[in-house]
Amino acid sequence: MELHTIGIGLGKTVFHLIGLNLRGEVAVRKKFSRTQLVHFTANLKVDLIGMEACGGAHFLGRAHCATKAMRYG
């Protein structure tokens, strides 16, 4: 799946993701649990990920960086 930008709406237990292609059109719109979101984003190649600045965002940022570091060493 080719996505340019994803936006993540953070909640306590449910996370909403919207993905845009290079033309700015909505390519994907999904709802995830925390674990599902980490697994889904680990396999994506995107240029920009946007989310609000809060404790949940910091957790997801660290989890995303950790999965990328494991793959690229």
Residue, then its C-alpha position, 0 to 999 in steps of 0.5 A: m500500500e502506497l501512503h504518503t501521509i498518515g494521521i492517527g487519532l489517539g484514544k484510551t483504547v481505540f486509535h483511528l488512522i487515516g492514510l493519504n496517497l500522494r494526491g492527498e486522497v483518502a486511501v485508508r481509514k481504519k480503527f485499531s487497538r494499540t497492538q494492532l496499530v503498532h503492527f499495521t504501521a510497522n509494515l508501512k513506508v510513509d513520509l509523514i506521520g501526524m498525531e497529537a502530543c501526549g503520553g500515548a503519542h510518545f509511546l507509539g513513537r518509541a514503538h514505531c522507531a523500535t520496529k524500524a530499528m529492528r528491521y534496518g539494524 
